[in-house]
Structure formats: C-alpha cells, structure tokens
Amino acid sequence: MSILYSIAGYCRISVDEELDRDNTSIENQKSMIADFVKRKFPQCSLDFYEDRDRSGYTFEQREGYQELRKKMLMKEYDILIVKDFSRFSRRNSKGLVELEDLRDAGMRIISIGDSIDYPTYDDWTAIQFRFLINEMPVTDTSKKVKSVIKRRQEEGKWICAVPYGYIMTNHKTMQFEVDEPAAEVVREIFRLYNEGWGYKRIANHLTDQHIPTPRMAEKIRREQNGEECRLKVKHEWSIITVSEILQNDFYIGTLRQGKYKRKKINGSEHRQHETDHIVFEKNHTAIVNERIFAQAQEQLKHRSIAHYRGVRKFENVYSGYLFCGDCGSPLFSMSRSDLAPAYTCGTYHKRGTKGCTSHHTRADMLDELLKSYLRKVRENSAEMLEQLQASISKEKTETKSGQSIIETLEQQIENTRTEIKLLTRQQARDLMKYPQRAAILEEIYAEQIDDLTLRIEGLRNQLQMAADKHNTIIRVNRTAKTVLEVFDNILNKDSLTKSDIDFIIQKIVVYTDRVEIFLKPDIDRLLQGGIQMTQQEKAANFKQGTENSENTSQIARIRNSKGAILSVNVISDGDPLEIYTSADGEVIFRKYSALGEMSENAVQVAEIMQKLAGCPVLVFDRDHVVAVSGTQKKEFMERRISPELEDMMESRKGYHGKATESPRLRPVEGVARTALACLPILTAGDVTGAVAFLDPADRAAGAPTDLQCSLISAAAQFLGRQMEA
C-alpha cells in the first residue's frame, strides 16, 4: 500500500521577462513538478506556491516562500519539490542553512533537475556543489553590472531617474529635458523658501493650488501616453518632497553620480560622503540659477540652528543676528509701522535703564555699513577676481582634461593587472618545466609581481588625486562664482534681504562705543585672500582669532541716536582657509588639514600607542583634535588646541612633563586634563600637527617613562613621513 504524502511544489522566477523562456517560466516549472508527482507519488495531494519577479539571493523578500515556510515548519507538508535548487536559492550560505532547517523540521526536499532527494538519499557534498554553482552567476553578474554602472557614472552617462521638473524622453539613451510646467513649480518653491516660507507652508500652498504632486504628475503623464501605471499617489504635497527639492543640486545643472553604494547583493543602500560623489557641473539645462540655490542652502543651514519661526508681520532682516555687547541680550526689533526698522537691547526693552542702555541701531545704517565694506574689499581684490573669472571660464576644459587623466590611469591599472596574470601563468609553466629551479623561480617571479602590485597601488593613489582635483575644481569654482554674483547683487540693492544677511553675516555685536560685525569665515577670506596670493603652488594661511589685527578692519565711524560716535569693526573669525594658485592661474580655495585627511591612520597610531604605553593618546592637526584613544572621545574630538600647545608647535620643541612641575601643559582648549608628553609632527620641514600622551586621570601626574618617550617620538616621525608620502 502506497503512502499518501502531502506535497508542496515551489516555483520562482527572477524577472517578469522570463515568462516565455523554456523551462524557466512559472507554468513550465509547475508542469514539470506535476508530471514528477504523477509518476512518483500518484494519488498524493500537491499544492503550488510561487514568487514572481523575486531574486533567489534572499528568502525574506519572497512572500510565497514565506507563507510556505510557516506551513512546512508546522508539519502541514511532508515533501517540498522544486524544479532545481536554483529556484530554491542562489545564495550558498543561506540556502544550505535553510535546507538544514527544513530537514530538522522533518521535511523531505526533492530537486528534479539536480536528481537529489534529501535527506532520503543523503548526498550533502553534491548539494553543496550545486548551491555553489548556482551562486556563481549571481555574484558574477553583480560584479559586471557594478563595473558597467561605475564606468557609465564616470563618463557622466548613467542616470537611473530624473527628479521632478524634468522628464525622460528616451529611456535607452537616458535623454531627458525640462518639463516646463513642473519646472515653474520648482522655481516657485525656491522663491517662496528664500522669502521666508517654511516647508509645511509651501506644501500646503501647493496643495491648495491643486498642483499635482510629483508622483501624481508622473501617473497622469503615463496614462496620457497610454501606459499602465500602478503608482500609488497622494493629492497632498509632503514636507519631505519640498525639502528634497530644495537640497537637490540637479536643478542647477549638476549631475551627481555615486551618491549611494550597496555593500552586498540585495543589501540596503548607504549614502556616500560628498567627497566620494562623481560630479559633473553644467551637465544639463538648469531650472534655477546658482545664486538662488546658494541662498536656499544658507537658509537651510541657518534655520536648522536658529529656531526659525517663519515670516513676521513686521519683518526686520537682522533679527537673530544682533546682540548687545554689554549684557549679551539679543537686540529687540522695534516693530512699528510709523518707525523706520530699528533694534534696541532686549534687556532695556524689559527693564529700562535699570537693566541696560537702549543700544538703538537702525537697519538702514547697517545696510550701508555692510555694502560699503563689501564694495571696499571687492575693489581691493580686483586681481584675484580676474583670476577667478578666468578659472571659471576654463572649468569645462579642466574637468574634461581631468576625466581624460582618470580614464588613462584606469587603463594603466587594467594593463598592469593583465601583466600580473600573465606572469602568474608563466611562473606555473616554468615550475612544471624546471622543478629543480623552484626556489629561484619563486624568488624572481615574487619580486616582479611585488613591483607590479606596488605600481597598481601608486596608480590608484594618482587616480584618487585626479578625482579629488576634478571634484575640487568644480566645487570651488561654483562657490566662487556664487559669491561674486551674490556680492554684485547686494551692492546693487537699495536694502538687504534676509537671504543676503544669512549668506554673509555670522553675528553683529553692538556696544555703547562701537559695533563689531562678524562675517561668516569663508566669505571674508575668499575676497580678502586675493591680496596675499602667489603665482606658485603655494598656500597662504590665515590664522584664527578676533584679536589678530589681520582679521579685524575698521571700516567707518558713525553716530548713534544720541549723537555719540561709534567705531565700526568688521571681524572674521573662522577656520584657516588655504588659497592655491597654479602656474596657469587656476584658483583653489579649501579648508585644509593634511593630518585630518589621514584620520584613519591617526586613529590606528593612537590606538597602538595607547595599548603599548597604557595612557590616553591625542593626535592633533594645526587646529583640532583628530584622533583619540584611551579616554572618552566626546570630551576631546574636534576641540580646538590650546594656546599653550599652539606655542609649543610653533617653537618646534617637544614637551616632557616633570613630577614636580606646576602648572603643566594643557593641550586642549576648555579641558582641564594635562599632558604627560607632547611632540610636534613635522612634514617636509613644516609643522602639521602634534601627538600627546595625557596624564592619567586616576593618579597624580608624573614624568614620562623611556618607553613613552620613544613611542611618542616614533609616532610623530611616522605620521610626518606618511603625510610626505
């Protein structure tokens, strides 16, 4: 008497296009399984489960299999039958584990095409081999697809989709054009945001105007073209949609590739750092100009930290930037329609003269002061501005040249890899031909292969440098051009707007005898730097500190509301900015820290030192802490170096604490912990940073041991040489 089994047949295809392929479609798989059951298990029940358009690399995304799995683990079925194991899984590790789980649950698994009946006829080796073979096409295809996509990204050809405001005209050649009705909506979003509207108010306004959302517009367009569209749409604009539009530089003609990277097949995508993006400026028709886009980005940054509350009834553009120099209170806007826009001390407004004096300041006076300063700086920077304009005009030529260099280096890397493969094959032939010379041949070929490997490493470094230069030219020239346009626009205005202030002002402090205007660091540096540039590959560094006369300039003397004379100082207080000019006049601005770019190496060095020496280690660049080991990172990371450490670095002398010494060197500003020992890092004769051992927190400070002195010296020398390389 035959046993009546409860049988489940499972079928899967990866993509819908496989429907008509022989032996692959769901229908063909079902037919094969049904015939097999009819022959081998007559009169037994058979139920089918299927997954269409689902990858075999994972189980989690297969709804049909997940439903079947629950029933198999609950012993509702005795046998699972598949056409072959490629339909069950294309991932070696997970597929084998899943197979064992089903076996432990009492399931019998039959693969018709592989002639495997498990565990009835236990041939685990054959099963492992089949799974390994089935996984190879997936991994091989993944590598090929990634390679093709990367090459097309680097050529500026890969565009998987275009944002709202554009429309794809040819999906095969990836051709697209501006969708003018949607583009007008995008311009309206930027205009409203720059005028002070928030995300929610803009979204509600677009919804009230019955403007189709991006998904709705796409659905309408497809249906008008006679296409079936299953997109789920909403009639209401969302805050996220408005936010993403305002931050997308595609709207100024920039193609940004490689923004996301998938670490494993079918894994989640991770956003890449901006420096790893492949960027092409002026790649396509822009919808908004660069000045409007830059103003929106400044608004985005400012509102995230300024507790923005939207447009007020009597909006005064300096609100949030003016502070009383005597009591520290924000200046209060005098919002009256019969008075010129002006500000007074918040404490004075609340308590009168018992709290502070009025510090009355008019907005039109501030407008004129700022414009006069910008006019003065612009006039003094004529030579640099000419170089900037020339650099901007050469941008397309330079970026094309950079792409050509990148392609050449990639070809050289590929050629070197081919040489290594040929050498390896030749080595195998020679060893078979002359086995008695094996030791000599091994040595000769190993040396040649090592040389070629080092060549590949060097070419990769050149490739990275070429890509960095390519992206830096694009980023800096865009910044420079935007600054020039904004400054020209400001100088031609009768009064400044909120977006103008956001772009150039950090804060304004009003004292009884003077006014101090703090500019945003990069703006002032950018224009003032032209006076100090050279025509060589050299950088002009500017130090930090408001007390430094280089950073403070008196631009005017004015009278306040009571007739008293106030001096007006403009102060720039930011991180150092290096300005590079090449022999042919190319201008490059960037905040630079050679050690900061080597942060991974610095962290590794700090960790090794801490393990060997047994006390906390800090690594600094010229301004900040860049690596910490052996103590809480939150307490030290990104903090500025102390004036004492800065003086030690300038003197190029090391510091070694003594048991009886007091006070001891404090290397980090605002932190009480002292240094046990400290040495500057020298690179090509210049000071680029420092390494320090901290005194232990749990016992009295002492003198460094001989081991600690040797370690800190070796670390400083190692990091210096790494930066030279």
Secondary structure, 3 states (H helix, E strand, C coil): CCCCCEEEEEEECCCHHHHHCCCCCHHHHHHHHHHHHHHHCCCCEEEEEEECCCCCCCCCCCHHHHHHHHHHHCCCCCEEEECCHHHHCCCHHHHHHHHHHHHHCCCEEEECCCCEEECCCCCHHHHHHHHHHHHHHHHHHHHHHHHHHHHHHHCCCCCCCCCCCEEEEECCCCEEEECHHHHHHHHHHHHHHHCCCCHHHHHHHHHHCCCCCHHHHHHHHHHHCCCCCCCCCCCCCCHHHHHHHHHCHHHHCCEEECCEEECCCCCCEEECCHHHCEEECCCCCCCCCHHHHHHHHHHHHHHHHCCCCCCCCCCCCCCCCEEECCCCCEEEECCCCCCCCEEEEHHHHHHHHHCCCCCCEEHHHHHHHHHHHHHHHHHHCHHHHHHHHHHHHCHHHHHHHHHHHHHHHHHHHHHHHHHHHHHHHHHHHHHHHCHHHHHHHHHHHHHHHHHHHHHHHHHHHHHHHHHHHHHHHHHHHHHHHHHHHHHHHHHCCCCCCHHHHHHHEEEEEECCCEEEEEECHHHHHHHHHHHHCCCCCCEECCCCCCCCHHHEEEEEEEECCCCCEEEEEEEECCCCCEEEECCCCCEEEECCCHHHHCHHHHHHHHHHHHHHHCCCEEEECCCEEEEEECCCHHHHCCCEECHHHHHHHHHCCCEECCCCCCCCCCCECCCCCCEEEEEEEEECCEEEEEEEEECCCCCCCCCCCHHHHHHHHHHHHHHHHHHHC
